[in-house]
Structures are given as C-alpha cells and as structure tokens.
C-alpha cells in the first residue's frame, strides 16, 4: 500500500523473474550435463520444467495486470486537487463549528435576559418610527418560515447559517 506499493510490486516481480531465469538455466544445465537418463529422471525433469511454464502463462499475466492497475491509479491521483478538497472540507467544518458556537452564544444571551430587559426591548421597539418598525418586522417574517410569530431553534439556525 501507499506510494511505495507500485515500486515494491515491481521489485518483487523483477526478483521473481530473475529467480525463474536461474531455475530454468539450472534445468537446462542438468539436461545438458546428465548423460544417462532413466524414466524417473525424465518424469522429474518434465515436472520441474512445467512449473516455469505455468508461472509464465498463468501467474505472470495476473501479476502484471494488477501491477498496471495499481501503478496507473497511483499516478492518476492529483495531489494538489486532493489537498485542495481536503482544505475546503476542513474550512466548511470549521465554519459549521463556528456557526454552532454562535448559536450557543446567542442562546446564552437570550437566557440571561430577564423579564425587565425584555420589557425594555419591547418599549424601545415601540418608540421607533413606523418605517423602522416595518423594516424590522419584514426581516422577522423572512425568518419566521412557519408564520408562528416566533423564531424557533431551526429557523434561528438557518438565519445564522445564512450569515
């Protein structure tokens, strides 16, 4: 696995092919240097020579195909794009975390308001001119999606997320 994977596979394949060549050379040397062959010698030699043939026709094509796939996938990866996407995802998660912190902070402020502060806020609203009141109310109704005349938690989350 990892970036060393294709190189490791290639090195293993090269070592396997080298050992295969040594093995075949040994079989040929035995064939050329042995003068008296019995039936058992021939059977053993043919059986020994069938192993490299099977390796070359069955095993090697599968290994090369897998090596080609692994190597092409490794080289097709765009490291800059991966870093960019990772950075973007981290930034989005950070923005969501900050948004949640803002919601918690705002909720804490609302909970700290006592009845007197709420009455003061209503009185301050009543003192505003009609144009300013209508502007505030129109903004309020933009966020009050269910027309309940209150902004619930879900609506507040959408308001803060839109900021």
N, C-alpha and C positions, 0 to 999 in steps of 0.2 A: 504494500500500500504506500501511499504518499508519493512525493516527487521522485524518490529513488526506485519506485516499483518497476517502471519500464527498463531502467538500466540493470536492475537486479535480474529481471527475467531474461534480458539479452545476454548477460554474463553467464547465467545458468545454461541457456541454450547453447552458447559457444563452448562451454566446458563439456556439455553432453555430447556435442558433435565431435569434439576433439577425442574424448574417450571412446566414442563409437568408431572413429577412424583408427585408433590404436587397436581396438578389439578386432576389427576386420583385418588389419595388417597382420595381427598375430595369427588369425585363422589362415590367411594366405601363406604365411611363413611355415606354419605347421603342415599345410598341404604340400608345399614345395620341398620341404626337407625330410618328410617321412616317406620311406621307400616301400615298406611292406604294410599294406592296408588290409585289415580284415573287415568283415561285415559290421562288427561293432564300432570300429573306427569310423567307417563311412556314415553310419547312423548318427553317431555323436557329432561328427563334423557338420552334417547337413542340419541337424537340430540346432547346433550352435550358430550356424550361418543364417538360420531363419529368424533369429532374434533381431539382428540389424535390419533385415528386410521389413519385418513388422514395424519396427521403430520408424523407419523411413516412410513407410506407406500409410501408417495409421496414427502414430503418436506425433510425429513431427508436424504434419499439416495442422493438427488441432492446436499445438503449442504456438505455432507461427500465427494462426488466426487470432488466438487470444492475445498474443503479444501485439499484433497490429491494432486490435481494438483498444487495448489499454493505452498504447502509445498515442494513438490518434486522439483519444479522449483527453489525455493529459496535455497534449499540445494544442488542443482546441480551446482550452479554458483561457478566458481573457482575465488575467489577474487584476487589471485596472478596473474592469467592469465589476468584478466580484467585490473589490474594495469599495467601489462607489456605492453599490447596492447595500452592502453591509453598513456603511456610514449613514446612508439615507434611512435605513430601518432603525438604527440606533438613535438618530435625531428624532424620528417620529415617536419612538417610545419615550424619549426624554420629554418631548412636547406633551404627550399624554400624561406623564407623571407630573409635570408642572401644572397642567390643567387640573388634575385631581387635587394637587396641593392648594391651588387657588380656590377650588370649591370648598375644601375643608376649612380654609381660612375664612371665606365668606360666610360659611355656615356658623363658624365660631363667633363672628361679629354679630350675626343676626341673633344668636342665642344670648349674647351679652346685652343686647338692647333690652332694657326693662320697659315696663308699661309707659312710664313718663317719657322716655325717649321716643317711643312710638307715637305718643300723642303729640309731642313736639314736632315730629316729622310730618304728621298729618296737618298740623296747624301751619307749618312752613309751606306745605303744598297748597293749602287754601289761600295763602297770601299771594301766591303767584298770579300773574295776569292770565287771562283766558287763553291766549295764544300759546303760552309756555305750558299750561296745563294740558292743552290738546296735544301738543307735541310729545309730552311725557306719556300721556295715555295712549297715543298711537304707537309709540315704541313698546309700551307694555303689552298692548294687544297683539303686536307682532310676535311676541314671545309666548303669549298665553294661547297655545295652539288649540286647547280643548274648550276655550271660552268659559272657563270656570271662575273667572275673575280672580285667579291666583296663579302664581307660577310655581308649579311643583318641582320636585327634585330633577326629574327627567328633562323638563323644559329648561331648568337652570343649567343643567349640564350642556344642553345644546347651545344655550346662549354663550356660555364660557368657551365651548369648543369653537364657536364661530368667530370668536375674537382671536 
